[in-house]
Amino acid sequence: MESQVRGGTRWKRFAVVMVPSVAATACIGVALAQGALAASFSVSGQMFKVTASRLEGHDFVQYGAIDTGYDMKGGKAAHAVAVSGFKTADITNMCQSVVTPDLPLVGTVTLTLTAGKDKPVHADNIYIDVNDLDADATFSQIDIGVAAGQTKKGIHAGDAANPFGFAQQADKAVLTDVSQHAWATTAATFQLSGLHMGLSSGAHECQVTH
């Protein structure tokens, strides 16, 4: 996927891509775990699932936007999303899964990333392009109905946001038992403590753990 909000690359099918556009490898995983790299996650033509037992974020903004990119057949595609942004976020028991069906000679395969079990994942200037979200949420000093181009909480909403559209912002947001489907995630810095990446046969989406 390519995100109009923050720019991007033409994403290949079943790929996890780190800025600057290198395939995920063990050494890249180590660098991310040490907070050394910015990161982008996207899968062409597919949503991926992200779960967490707790997400605590500061300087929260949320607004509507359109992600544009390519579907799994190479055609152009557009998706309406709710972009959630945090200036800083700490995430406990994070799991991200991508199920890719019907690969030639292989069948259905699931890519899973887990981190933050013993020490929370930390992210700076993180954006999540969400299609669906379930969670228990508490917001502090929330301001609802702010024009999307005029949010004030430390993160610019971006050129793709409708300046007359609905948006909200808050000083702090705490989400528990988080389960969401997203088209893309980007962060200026993503520090993934206890990172593990694995491939498995079949469909095995992440589930909320406590």
C-alpha positions in Angstrom: 0.0 0.0 0.0 1.0 3.6 -0.4 -0.4 6.1 2.0 -1.2 9.6 0.8 -0.9 10.9 4.3 2.7 10.2 4.7 4.0 9.2 1.3 5.5 5.8 0.6 6.6 3.1 -1.7 4.8 0.6 -4.0 4.5 -2.3 -1.6 5.1 -5.9 -2.8 2.7 -8.8 -1.9 3.5 -10.4 1.4 6.3 -8.1 2.4 7.2 -6.3 5.6 9.3 -3.3 4.6 11.4 -1.1 6.8 12.5 2.5 5.9 14.6 2.8 3.8 12.9 0.0 1.7 14.9 -3.0 2.8 13.4 -6.5 3.3 13.0 -7.6 6.9 16.0 -9.7 8.1 17.4 -10.7 11.4 19.8 -7.8 11.4 17.0 -5.3 10.7 15.0 -6.9 13.4 17.8 -6.4 15.9 18.2 -2.7 14.8 14.4 -2.2 15.3 14.6 -3.9 18.7 17.3 -1.4 19.7 15.2 1.6 18.4 17.7 2.3 15.7 15.4 2.6 12.7 12.2 4.1 11.6 9.7 1.5 10.4 6.8 1.1 8.0 4.5 -2.0 7.7 2.2 -2.6 4.8 1.0 -5.4 2.7 -0.2 -4.8 -0.9 -3.9 -5.6 -1.2 -4.3 -6.9 2.3 -5.2 -5.8 5.8 -3.2 -7.1 8.7 -4.3 -7.7 12.3 -2.7 -6.0 15.3 -3.5 -6.9 18.9 -2.2 -5.6 22.3 -3.2 -6.0 25.9 -2.5 -2.3 26.5 -1.6 0.8 24.5 -0.8 4.1 26.3 -0.3 7.0 24.0 0.2 10.7 24.4 -0.8 13.6 22.1 -3.4 11.5 20.3 -5.0 12.6 17.1 -7.5 10.7 14.8 -8.9 11.7 11.5 -10.3 10.3 8.3 -8.2 9.8 5.2 -7.8 7.7 2.0 -5.0 5.1 1.5 -4.2 4.5 -2.1 -2.1 1.8 -3.6 -2.4 -1.5 -5.5 -4.4 -4.6 -5.0 -3.0 -8.2 -5.1 -3.6 -8.2 -8.9 -1.6 -5.0 -9.5 -4.6 -2.8 -10.0 -5.1 0.5 -8.3 -7.1 0.4 -5.0 -8.3 3.0 -2.5 -9.4 2.5 1.1 -11.1 4.8 3.5 -9.3 4.6 6.9 -9.3 6.2 10.3 -5.7 7.4 10.9 -4.8 7.2 14.6 -1.6 9.1 15.5 0.4 9.3 18.8 3.4 11.5 19.5 4.6 8.7 21.8 3.1 5.3 22.5 3.9 2.3 24.7 2.4 -1.0 23.7 2.3 -4.1 25.9 2.0 -7.6 24.3 1.9 -6.4 20.7 1.1 -9.0 18.0 0.9 -8.4 14.3 -0.3 -11.0 11.9 -0.6 -11.2 8.1 -2.5 -14.1 6.5 -1.7 -14.6 2.8 -3.9 -17.2 1.2 -3.2 -19.5 -1.8 0.5 -19.0 -2.4 1.6 -21.3 -5.3 3.0 -24.6 -4.0 2.7 -23.5 -0.4 -1.0 -22.6 0.3 -2.0 -20.3 3.1 0.8 -18.8 5.1 0.8 -16.5 8.2 3.5 -14.1 9.1 3.5 -13.1 12.8 5.5 -10.4 14.7 5.3 -10.3 18.5 7.0 -8.0 20.9 6.6 -6.1 24.2 5.8 -9.1 26.5 8.3 -8.2 29.3 9.0 -4.6 28.3 6.5 -2.5 26.4 7.2 -1.6 22.7 7.9 2.1 22.4 7.1 4.2 19.4 7.5 7.9 18.5 5.3 9.7 16.0 3.3 6.5 15.2 0.4 6.4 12.7 -2.0 3.5 12.3 -4.3 3.4 9.3 -7.2 1.5 10.8 -10.2 -0.2 9.1 -11.7 -1.8 12.2 -11.0 -1.4 16.0 -12.2 -3.1 19.2 -10.9 -1.9 22.6 -11.7 -0.4 25.9 -10.6 3.2 25.8 -10.1 6.1 28.2 -9.2 9.6 26.8 -7.9 12.6 28.8 -8.7 16.1 27.7 -10.4 15.0 24.6 -11.5 17.5 21.9 -14.0 16.1 19.4 -14.9 17.6 16.1 -11.7 19.5 15.4 -11.1 20.1 11.6 -8.6 17.4 10.5 -6.1 19.9 9.1 -6.0 21.8 12.4 -5.2 19.2 15.0 -2.8 20.6 17.6 -1.4 17.5 19.5 2.1 17.5 18.2 1.4 15.5 15.0 0.4 17.1 11.7 -2.6 15.4 10.1 -1.1 15.4 6.7 -2.2 16.6 3.2 -4.6 13.7 2.6 -6.8 14.6 5.6 -10.0 16.5 4.7 -9.5 20.0 6.3 -13.3 20.2 6.8 -13.7 16.6 8.0 -14.3 15.1 11.4 -11.3 14.6 13.7 -10.6 14.3 17.4 -7.6 14.8 19.7 -6.6 14.1 23.3 -3.7 14.7 25.7 -3.7 11.0 26.5 -5.4 7.8 25.3 -5.3 4.4 27.1 -6.6 1.4 25.2 -6.9 -2.1 26.6 -7.7 -5.4 25.0 -7.0 -3.9 21.6 -7.8 -5.8 18.4 -7.7 -4.0 15.1 -7.3 -4.5 11.4 -5.2 -1.9 9.6 -3.8 -1.2 6.1 -0.5 0.4 7.2 1.5 1.4 10.3 4.4 3.9 10.2 6.6 5.3 13.0 9.6 7.6 13.3 11.1 5.2 15.8 9.8 1.7 16.7 11.6 0.1 19.6 10.5 -3.6 19.7 11.6 -5.2 22.9 11.6 -9.0 22.7 10.9 -9.1 18.9 10.1 -12.4 17.4 9.1 -13.0 13.7 7.8 -16.4 12.5 6.1 -18.0 9.5 3.5 -20.8 9.8 1.3 -22.7 7.5 -2.4 -22.0 7.7 -4.3 -18.9 9.0 -3.3 -18.0 12.6 -4.3 -14.4 13.3 -3.2 -12.7 16.5 -5.4 -12.9 19.6 -5.5 -10.5 22.6 -3.3 -11.8 25.5 -3.2 -10.5 29.0 
